[in-house]
Amino acid sequence: MLRVFGPARLEDGDDDHQGRPSRRQRQLLAALAARPGQVVPVGTLADWMWGDQGPADPGAAIQTLVHRARRSLSPPTSIETSGAGYRLVAPTEGLDVLLFEEQVRAARDVEPQKTLVLLTAALGLWQGEPYADLDHVDLVAERGRLLALADEARTGLVQANLRLGRHHETVALAEEFLSRRPHDESVLAALMTGLYATGQQVAALSRFAVHREQLADELGLDPSQGLRDLEESILRHELVVTGSTQPPGSTRNGVPHPDSPATQRIRFCRSRDGTRLAYATSGDGPPLVKAATWLTHLTHDWDSPVWHHWLAGLSATHTLLRYDERGCGLSEWDVADISFEAWVDDLETVVDAEELETFPLLGLSQGAAVSIAYAARHPERVSVLLLYGGYARGRTLRAVTEEDRREASLHLELARVGWGRDDPAFRQVFTSQIIPDGTQELWASFNALQARTCSPENAVRFMEAFGTIDVVDAATRVSCPTLVMHSQEEVRQPVEVGLELAALIPGSRFVPLPSRNHLLTADERAWGLFLEHARAFLAEHLG
């Protein structure tokens, strides 16, 4: 196995006699392992290894290093020459980084005992900083992504031990994690539960008191409602911690569980023009605001296979604040103004109602444009911008050919004619563009969601407003760290519009995802990658 957690080395089973390559060989192996299966150009390798201090002929030097490295690799791991670069070909079990990622991902959807085995094995591979032999800015994002995965593995291990009733192990693991990330409330909840389960009620309450004081002093915040509820149940000796099943509610084994809609808190506020807006918070941790998109419903989305994994995934590490757009869901349907400016004002209304000062902001689809406009208007409030499936110019403005204009008009006419009909055939046109690779069950669910969340009249008004969105100028004035993600083969909003958006925002980072879907589905690889990149980017810029 090639190991690049820590200094690069080669191991063959229990024998690591081949594992003492020279410093330059270690750098070469680490550089190729940072892009497994991809061609790394010679120029990139030279830059990563030597910077401005390279040899007179870096190509020849790298060729020599590759020749030596090939002799030490055991099949099926190999280094291939491809054009003006080299590619590391390795099976999952032949490269520690690949095996680590596979084990962390596999642990997400299995029973606690299997989670315990997988995550223990994954963390056993973590024997030092990834790509420790290289010091180059190009690897910062990749290191950040792996660090976020390691944190996911550690928190998952804490929760697995708790659900298995291994309370002493839970306490030890949680204490170690909180020594590095003291404000992680999901792990703190597990620690408090473990302490209470081992007869340490006073210690559990003391940890909550210390956390509350630190939050107030350092961030000016209060503990989440879920953590306050847990403290109350410990104080009253009402917390149930034995066994694997719990009464219905917002906790499992005493730990707030973000997958349950019982953790959701719905409130209402009024926009500047008096429109009633419904908003909700779910999960625990630092805030994450999601700008509204259409076709949502605060109370139905948790049960929808279209949206459930989005809500659960985003609420797992943050207190997610989201709201139904005016004209949709629980927000007021009978509204005079459905316009881009109204949407930006509504976002401002909701974050003010929740009394948020600074926060990361997530924008999906047209919500990306709303997020950009808000970030340009309030640069002091948006700490990080996460965009997926977004665009700077709407379909109408992008239509340059007669065919483009006819297609835009056709979509409007289909909405006018068929949105409200019992026959879902008309709505299926939109569904097949938004989730072209969805299952029949998912298509049926999304067809029903369209009718449930929005009236036919509002659907047409929304689509007309979407078509004229223009944040080209606003995008150039965004000053916060920005991550732009887009499906590589998307049907509804082609990847070119995502690239245009990223090019407009100064210093933004663009990440293509392997999907054709506009809304990522729970079972596709791109969804896991979306979460990994989003969490790593937040960790990189917010700690």
N, C-alpha and C positions, 0 to 999 in steps of 0.2 A: 504493500500500500504506500502511496505517496502521501505524506503528511505535510500540510502547510499551516496547521494551527501551531504557532511557534516556529522555530527555525525549520526550514524545509529538510526533510530526510526521507529515506526509503526504508521500508521494513518489509520483510518477507516472513509472515507468520510471527513467531516469537523471536526471530533472528533479525537483528538490525545491523548485521555486519556491513551491508551495503549502504547504510544510512549515514555516512559521514562525507558527503560531497564537499567540494571546496566552496568558498563564499560565493564566487561567481556562478558556479553550478546551482547553488541554492537559490540565488536570485533568478536565474533562468527558469528553474522549475516552478518557483512561486509565481513568476510573471505569466507563464503558460497556464498554470492552475487557476489563475484569477479569471481566465476566459476559457474554461474547458469546452472543448468541441468547437471552438471558434479560431479562425486564423488571426494570429497576432502579428502585425507587420514588423519587419526587422527594425524599422525606425522607432516604433513604439517600444519594442524590447530594449533597444539601446537607450532610449530616453529614461525608461523606468530603472534601468540598471546603473547607468553612468551619469545621466543628466548632461551637464555641459563638460564633463571631464572624461569623455569617452576616448577610446583608442583611435589611432589614425584611420583604421579600417574596421569600424564596428561590425560590418557584415561578416567579414572573415573571422573576427573574434567570436561572434555568436555561432557561426557555422562550426567552429572547433568545439565550443561548449556543447552544442547540440549533439555532435558526434560522440562525445564522451558520455553525455547523459543517456543517449540511446543504449549504450552498452550496459548501463546499470539498471535499465528498466526491464521488467519481466512482462511477457505477453499476458493478457491482451492490452496492457498499457503501452503506449508508444507515442513517439513524436513524429508527425507527418510534415513533409515540406509541401507548401501550397503557395504557388506564385512567389511573391516577395515576402513570405512570412512562414510561420510554423504553427502547427495545431497540435495540442495535447489531446490524445484520444484515450479515454480511461473509462472503464465500467464504474458504476456507482460504488461498488465495494473496493475499487482501486484508488479512490481519492477521498480523503477524509472529509473535505468540504461537501462533496456530493452526498456521501453517506449521512452526514450530519443533517443536511437539508431534508433528505428523504425521511429520516426517522422523526424529525420534528413535525413534518407535514402529516405523516402517517398517524401520529399520536393525537391529531385533532378530533378524530371521529371514531374513537374506539373506547371500550370500557376502561374504567380506572386502572385495573390490574395491568392491562396491555399498555396503557399510557405510561405507567410506572416503568415498565421494562424498556420501552422505546426511548423515553426521555433520559433515563439513567444511562443507557448506552450512548445516546447522542452527546450528553454532557461529558461523558468519559472521553470523547474524541477531542474535546476542547482543552488543549494542552499549552495554550499560549495565544498571544495575539495573532489573528490571521495574517498571513503574508508578512511575517515579522522581518524578513530579510529585505523588504522593499520599503522605501520611504518616498512616496510620490503622491501628489495631490489627486491623480487619477484614481487612486485606490481608496480614497476616503469614503466615497459613497458605498462601495462594496463592503468595506469593513463595517460601516454603519449598519448595513442591511444584515450582516451576519451577527453583529452585536444585538440587534433587535430580535433576531431569531433565538439567540441564546437567552435573552430575557424572557421570551415567550416560553422556552423550554423550562427555565427555572420556575416561573410562575405556574406552569402546567404541572410540574412535579410537586409543588406545594399543594395544589388543589387535588391532585390524584391521591396523595397521601392522606389528605383530610377526608376525602370521600370513602377511603378504605378504612377509616377509623384508626389510622396510624398517627395518633395525636402527638406523641413525643417527637417523631420524625418531622411532622408538620411544623412544630415549634422551632426545631433546630434549623430547618431549611428556610423558614420564613425570617427568622432572626438574621441569618446570613444575607439574604436578599435585601432586607430593609436596611442593613448597614451601608449598602451602596445606593439604594433608591428609597429613602425614608418616607416618601409621600405616596407610595403605591397602595391605594386603599383596599384593593382586592386581596393583596398579600397580607396587609394588616388585619383585615377581617378574618383571614384564615389563622393568623397568629393568635388573635383574641379568642377565637373559637377553640383552638388547640390548647391554649392556656386554661380556659374554663373547663374543658373536658378532662384535663389532668389535675383538677382540683385547685387551680390557681386563679380564682375569681378576682382577687384584689390586683394581681399582676395584670390580668386582662383589662380591667378598668383603668389601671394606671397607664398602660400603653395608649389607651384611647385619650386620656387626659393630656399626655405628653404630645400626642399628634395634634390634638385640637389647639394646644398652645403654640406649637411650631407653625401650624398653618396660619394662625392669626398674626403671629409676629413676622413671619417671612413673606407671606403672600396676601395677608389681609382677607383670608377665606375661612369659611366654616367647614367642618367635615360634611361629607355627603349625607343625605337623608338615610340612605341604606345603612351607613356605618352608625349613625345616631340610633337607628332602630335596633341594631345589633347590641349596642351598649345598653339600651333600655332592657332588652330581653335578658342580658347577662346580669344586669343589676337586680332584676326581679326573679332571677332563677327560672326563667321561662324558656330558655334556649334548649332545644332538643339536639343532641349531638351523636346519639348512638344509632347504628343501623344505616341503611342506604336510602331509605325512603322517608319523605317528610310530608306533612300536610300541605295542601295547595297554598301557594303564597309566593312571596318574593324572595324566599331563601331556600337553599338546599344545604342540608347539614350546617345550617347557621350562616352560610356565606351568601351574600346578595348575588343573585344569578341573572345576568343580563339577558339571557335568552327568553326569560319569562316576561310576558306583557304586564305582569303584576308590578314590575319595577317601574313602569312608565307613569309619569305624572303629567297630566294634561291641564293646561291653563288657557285662558283667553285674554286678548288685549285688543285695543282699537288702533287702527292706523290713523295717519293724519287726516284722511278724508272720512273717518268714522267706520271704515270697513272692519268687521269682526274677523280677527285672525286667531286660529287655534295653533298652539305650539305645545311641544312635549319634550321632557327630558327623560333619559334612560341611562342606566349604567352608573359607574362610579369612576372617580379620577378627575384629572384636569379637564377643562371644557374643550369640546370640539363642536363647532357650529356647522351645520349643513344648510346651505342655501336651498330654498324650495325648488322643486321641479314639479311639473304637473303630473297627474295620474298617481297621486298619493292620497292616503286616508289614514290618519293617525291611529284609529282603532282597528282597521282591517289589515294594515300592512304587516303586523306581526304574524298573522295567519297566512299571509300570501307567500307562495314559493318564489315570487318575483322579488320581494323586498326583505323577507325575513333574515336571510343571511347577511344582507347589508347592515340591518339594524343590530343584529347580534354581534357581528364582527366589529363594527364601529363602537358599540357600547361596551365591548369587552375590556377596553383599556382607557376609555374616556367617559365623561358625562356628555352624552350626545344631545345636543339641542337641535331640534328640527321643527318644521312647521308646514302646515298645508297652505299652498298658494291660494291667494284670493281667487274665488271661483271654483275651488276644488275641496274635496274631503270635508273636514269639519269646519273649515273657514267659510265665510259667507259666499253664497253662490250668486245672489242677485246683486251685482255690483256694476256701477256705471263705468269705471275705469279699469280696463285690463291693458296695461301698457308696461313697457320696460321701466320707465321712471317709477311707476307705482310699485313694481317688484323690488327695486332697490330701496325705496322708502319702507316697504314692508319688512325687509331684512333689518333695516335700522331700527324699526319699531320693536321687533322681537328681541334683539340683543339688548336694547335699552330696557325692555320689560323684565328681562332676566338679570339686569344690572351687571352685565359683563363689561369689563374695561378693555382687556386685551385677550385675544383668542386666536387659535388657528381656524381657518375657514375652508370648508370643502364645497366645491361646486361641481355638480354633474350636469352634463348636457347644457341646456340653456342656463342652468344655475351657475355654470362657470362664468358666463358673461356677467350675470348679476354680481357674482363674487368679485370679479375684476373691477367693475364699476364702483362697488363699495370700497374695495381696498385702495383704489385711486383717490376716492373721496375722503377716506379716513385712514391714512397710512399709519397713524399712531395707534390704531386699535387692532389691526390684523398682524399677528406675529408670523404666521406662515400661511401660504396659499397652496391648497391641493386641488388640482383640476383634473377631471376625467371626462372624456367624450365631448369636450367643449369646442367652441368656435368663436371667432371674433366678428364674423359677418354672417347674418342669417341667409337662409336658402334663397330668398328673393333677391337680396343684394348680390349673392354669388352667381346668380343665373346670368350667364353671358351669351348663351346660345338660345335659339328658339326652342330647341328640345328641352333645355333646362327650364325655361319659362313655362312650357306646356306641362312638364312634370310637377312643378310647384302648384300650378292651377288645378291639376287633376287631384292632388291631395286635398286641397281645400274643398273641391266639389264632392269628393267622396265623404268628407266629414259632414258636409251640409246634408247630403242625401241619406247616408247610412248609419251615422253614429248612434242614433236613438232606436234603431230597429232591433227587434228580437233576434233576427238573423245576424250572426256575428261576422258574416262574410266580408262586409265592408271594413269592420275594425281589424279583421285579419290582415288586411293590406299593411296597416301600421305595425301590427305585431310581427309580421314576417320580416320587417326591416329592423325592428328594435332588438328582437332576439331570433335571428334567422336560424341559429343552431339549437334552438330550444326544443324540448320534447312536445308531443301533442298535449300532454297534461299541462305543461307550462304555458303553451299557447292559449289553451282554453281558459286558464286562470287569468292571463293578461287581458284576453278579450273581455272577460267579465269585469276585471278591474277598471277598464276604460269606461264601461257603462256606469259603474258604481261610483266613480270618483268625480265625474265631470258631465255636465249637460251637453247635448249636441250644439246648442247655441254658443256655449262657452268654448267648446272644442275648436270651433271655427275661429273665434276671436283669439284664442291662444295661438293657433297656427299662423294667423295673419301677423300677430305681434312678433312671433319667433322669426318670421321671414325678414323683418326689417331691423333686427338687432345689429348694432354697430358699436363695438368697443375697441376699434382699432386705435384710436387716440388714447383712450383710458388705459389700454394695456401697456403702452409705452411709459406710463406714469406709475406703474406698480413698482414699489421699492422693497417689498418684503421677499424673503426666500420663497421661490415658487417651484413646485413640481407639477409638470404637465404629463399626464398619461393618456394614451389613446390606443384603441384596438387597431392592430396593424391592417386587418382586412375588413374593417367595418363597412357595412352596407349603407346605413342611414347617414352618418357623418364621416366621409372618407378621411383616411389618416392625414391627407394633405392639409385639411383645415386645422387639425391638431398641430401639425408642424408650423403652419402659419402663425397660430396662436403663440406657440413657444418662441418663435423668432421675434415676436413683437415685445415680449416681456423681458426686460433687461435681466441677464444673469440666470434665466430660468433653466431648469433641467428637464429634458424630454426623455420619457421612457415608453417605448412601444410595447404593447402586450399582445401575446399570441391568441387572438380571438377575432371572430367576425361580428360579435354581438355588441350592440350599443349599451345594453344593460347586461353586465356580466352575470352568469348563472353560478349557482352554488357549487356545481360539480366540475367546473372547468378550471384548468391550471391557471388561467389568467386571473381568476378571482384571488387565489392564494398569493400570487405575485403582486397584485394590487395592494393587498393588505401589508405584505412584507415591505414593499417600497414606501408605502405611506407611513408605516410605523417607523421605519428606519430614518426617513426624512425628518419626521417630527422629533425623533430622538437626537438626530444630528444637530438640529437647530434650537431645540428647546430643552434638551437634556433629559 
